[in-house]
Amino acid sequence: MDDLVVIKTFNTREEAEVVKGFLDSNGIKAFLLTDDASGSYSNLTLVHGIRLMVNTKDKEKAIKALKSI
């Protein structure tokens, strides 16, 4: 696996999951990074957000895909 880069940060898991699914369905493997203990401490996402990450090699393709929506 290549190095991962953050391309966007979200305040809600739902929004992050939708955008992750969009990227995945367009052939761009995406990952979510959050410190909310799998939703047990959702208030922590307000502090740190949910980070959408992709492989470095897919960064430009992912940004372009996000701009299309």
PyMOL CGO cylinders between C-alpha atoms (Angstrom):
from pymol import cmd
from pymol.cgo import CYLINDER

trace = [
    CYLINDER, 0.00, 0.00, 0.00, 1.18, 3.49, -0.82, 0.3, 1, 1, 1, 1, 1, 1,
    CYLINDER, 1.18, 3.49, -0.82, 1.32, 6.31, 1.68, 0.3, 1, 1, 1, 1, 1, 1,
    CYLINDER, 1.32, 6.31, 1.68, -2.08, 7.77, 2.54, 0.3, 1, 1, 1, 1, 1, 1,
    CYLINDER, -2.08, 7.77, 2.54, -3.02, 11.44, 2.32, 0.3, 1, 1, 1, 1, 1, 1,
    CYLINDER, -3.02, 11.44, 2.32, -6.02, 13.28, 3.75, 0.3, 1, 1, 1, 1, 1, 1,
    CYLINDER, -6.02, 13.28, 3.75, -8.12, 14.86, 1.02, 0.3, 1, 1, 1, 1, 1, 1,
    CYLINDER, -8.12, 14.86, 1.02, -11.11, 16.04, 3.05, 0.3, 1, 1, 1, 1, 1, 1,
    CYLINDER, -11.11, 16.04, 3.05, -12.34, 16.22, 6.65, 0.3, 1, 1, 1, 1, 1, 1,
    CYLINDER, -12.34, 16.22, 6.65, -15.98, 15.78, 7.67, 0.3, 1, 1, 1, 1, 1, 1,
    CYLINDER, -15.98, 15.78, 7.67, -17.98, 16.53, 10.81, 0.3, 1, 1, 1, 1, 1, 1,
    CYLINDER, -17.98, 16.53, 10.81, -20.33, 13.55, 10.47, 0.3, 1, 1, 1, 1, 1, 1,
    CYLINDER, -20.33, 13.55, 10.47, -19.66, 9.87, 9.85, 0.3, 1, 1, 1, 1, 1, 1,
    CYLINDER, -19.66, 9.87, 9.85, -22.68, 9.65, 7.54, 0.3, 1, 1, 1, 1, 1, 1,
    CYLINDER, -22.68, 9.65, 7.54, -21.37, 12.28, 5.14, 0.3, 1, 1, 1, 1, 1, 1,
    CYLINDER, -21.37, 12.28, 5.14, -17.89, 10.74, 5.21, 0.3, 1, 1, 1, 1, 1, 1,
    CYLINDER, -17.89, 10.74, 5.21, -19.30, 7.27, 4.44, 0.3, 1, 1, 1, 1, 1, 1,
    CYLINDER, -19.30, 7.27, 4.44, -21.31, 8.58, 1.46, 0.3, 1, 1, 1, 1, 1, 1,
    CYLINDER, -21.31, 8.58, 1.46, -18.28, 10.30, -0.07, 0.3, 1, 1, 1, 1, 1, 1,
    CYLINDER, -18.28, 10.30, -0.07, -16.07, 7.26, 0.64, 0.3, 1, 1, 1, 1, 1, 1,
    CYLINDER, -16.07, 7.26, 0.64, -18.64, 5.08, -1.14, 0.3, 1, 1, 1, 1, 1, 1,
    CYLINDER, -18.64, 5.08, -1.14, -18.66, 7.47, -4.09, 0.3, 1, 1, 1, 1, 1, 1,
    CYLINDER, -18.66, 7.47, -4.09, -14.89, 7.25, -4.44, 0.3, 1, 1, 1, 1, 1, 1,
    CYLINDER, -14.89, 7.25, -4.44, -14.89, 3.46, -3.99, 0.3, 1, 1, 1, 1, 1, 1,
    CYLINDER, -14.89, 3.46, -3.99, -17.56, 3.09, -6.69, 0.3, 1, 1, 1, 1, 1, 1,
    CYLINDER, -17.56, 3.09, -6.69, -15.34, 5.13, -9.02, 0.3, 1, 1, 1, 1, 1, 1,
    CYLINDER, -15.34, 5.13, -9.02, -12.38, 2.81, -8.54, 0.3, 1, 1, 1, 1, 1, 1,
    CYLINDER, -12.38, 2.81, -8.54, -10.58, 4.94, -5.95, 0.3, 1, 1, 1, 1, 1, 1,
    CYLINDER, -10.58, 4.94, -5.95, -9.89, 3.05, -2.73, 0.3, 1, 1, 1, 1, 1, 1,
    CYLINDER, -9.89, 3.05, -2.73, -10.68, 5.38, 0.16, 0.3, 1, 1, 1, 1, 1, 1,
    CYLINDER, -10.68, 5.38, 0.16, -10.26, 5.06, 3.91, 0.3, 1, 1, 1, 1, 1, 1,
    CYLINDER, -10.26, 5.06, 3.91, -11.77, 6.86, 6.90, 0.3, 1, 1, 1, 1, 1, 1,
    CYLINDER, -11.77, 6.86, 6.90, -9.73, 7.83, 9.93, 0.3, 1, 1, 1, 1, 1, 1,
    CYLINDER, -9.73, 7.83, 9.93, -11.51, 8.87, 13.09, 0.3, 1, 1, 1, 1, 1, 1,
    CYLINDER, -11.51, 8.87, 13.09, -10.90, 8.70, 16.83, 0.3, 1, 1, 1, 1, 1, 1,
    CYLINDER, -10.90, 8.70, 16.83, -14.51, 8.24, 17.94, 0.3, 1, 1, 1, 1, 1, 1,
    CYLINDER, -14.51, 8.24, 17.94, -14.09, 4.62, 19.12, 0.3, 1, 1, 1, 1, 1, 1,
    CYLINDER, -14.09, 4.62, 19.12, -16.22, 3.29, 16.26, 0.3, 1, 1, 1, 1, 1, 1,
    CYLINDER, -16.22, 3.29, 16.26, -19.02, 5.71, 17.06, 0.3, 1, 1, 1, 1, 1, 1,
    CYLINDER, -19.02, 5.71, 17.06, -19.03, 5.19, 20.84, 0.3, 1, 1, 1, 1, 1, 1,
    CYLINDER, -19.03, 5.19, 20.84, -17.72, 8.71, 21.41, 0.3, 1, 1, 1, 1, 1, 1,
    CYLINDER, -17.72, 8.71, 21.41, -19.23, 10.60, 18.49, 0.3, 1, 1, 1, 1, 1, 1,
    CYLINDER, -19.23, 10.60, 18.49, -18.60, 13.95, 20.21, 0.3, 1, 1, 1, 1, 1, 1,
    CYLINDER, -18.60, 13.95, 20.21, -14.88, 13.48, 19.47, 0.3, 1, 1, 1, 1, 1, 1,
    CYLINDER, -14.88, 13.48, 19.47, -15.57, 13.91, 15.75, 0.3, 1, 1, 1, 1, 1, 1,
    CYLINDER, -15.57, 13.91, 15.75, -16.49, 17.52, 16.48, 0.3, 1, 1, 1, 1, 1, 1,
    CYLINDER, -16.49, 17.52, 16.48, -12.95, 18.07, 17.74, 0.3, 1, 1, 1, 1, 1, 1,
    CYLINDER, -12.95, 18.07, 17.74, -10.91, 16.06, 15.23, 0.3, 1, 1, 1, 1, 1, 1,
    CYLINDER, -10.91, 16.06, 15.23, -13.33, 15.38, 12.39, 0.3, 1, 1, 1, 1, 1, 1,
    CYLINDER, -13.33, 15.38, 12.39, -13.44, 12.30, 10.21, 0.3, 1, 1, 1, 1, 1, 1,
    CYLINDER, -13.44, 12.30, 10.21, -10.60, 12.27, 7.72, 0.3, 1, 1, 1, 1, 1, 1,
    CYLINDER, -10.60, 12.27, 7.72, -11.09, 10.86, 4.23, 0.3, 1, 1, 1, 1, 1, 1,
    CYLINDER, -11.09, 10.86, 4.23, -7.83, 9.41, 2.97, 0.3, 1, 1, 1, 1, 1, 1,
    CYLINDER, -7.83, 9.41, 2.97, -6.63, 7.92, -0.30, 0.3, 1, 1, 1, 1, 1, 1,
    CYLINDER, -6.63, 7.92, -0.30, -3.36, 6.50, -1.57, 0.3, 1, 1, 1, 1, 1, 1,
    CYLINDER, -3.36, 6.50, -1.57, -0.95, 9.23, -2.63, 0.3, 1, 1, 1, 1, 1, 1,
    CYLINDER, -0.95, 9.23, -2.63, -1.03, 7.98, -6.22, 0.3, 1, 1, 1, 1, 1, 1,
    CYLINDER, -1.03, 7.98, -6.22, -4.83, 8.46, -6.31, 0.3, 1, 1, 1, 1, 1, 1,
    CYLINDER, -4.83, 8.46, -6.31, -4.88, 11.94, -4.75, 0.3, 1, 1, 1, 1, 1, 1,
    CYLINDER, -4.88, 11.94, -4.75, -5.39, 14.00, -7.92, 0.3, 1, 1, 1, 1, 1, 1,
    CYLINDER, -5.39, 14.00, -7.92, -7.96, 11.56, -9.33, 0.3, 1, 1, 1, 1, 1, 1,
    CYLINDER, -7.96, 11.56, -9.33, -9.90, 11.64, -6.05, 0.3, 1, 1, 1, 1, 1, 1,
    CYLINDER, -9.90, 11.64, -6.05, -9.89, 15.44, -5.84, 0.3, 1, 1, 1, 1, 1, 1,
    CYLINDER, -9.89, 15.44, -5.84, -11.10, 15.66, -9.42, 0.3, 1, 1, 1, 1, 1, 1,
    CYLINDER, -11.10, 15.66, -9.42, -13.89, 13.15, -8.68, 0.3, 1, 1, 1, 1, 1, 1,
    CYLINDER, -13.89, 13.15, -8.68, -14.98, 15.13, -5.61, 0.3, 1, 1, 1, 1, 1, 1,
    CYLINDER, -14.98, 15.13, -5.61, -15.12, 18.35, -7.60, 0.3, 1, 1, 1, 1, 1, 1,
    CYLINDER, -15.12, 18.35, -7.60, -17.52, 16.66, -10.02, 0.3, 1, 1, 1, 1, 1, 1,
    CYLINDER, -17.52, 16.66, -10.02, -20.21, 16.26, -7.35, 0.3, 1, 1, 1, 1, 1, 1,
]
cmd.load_cgo(trace, "trace")
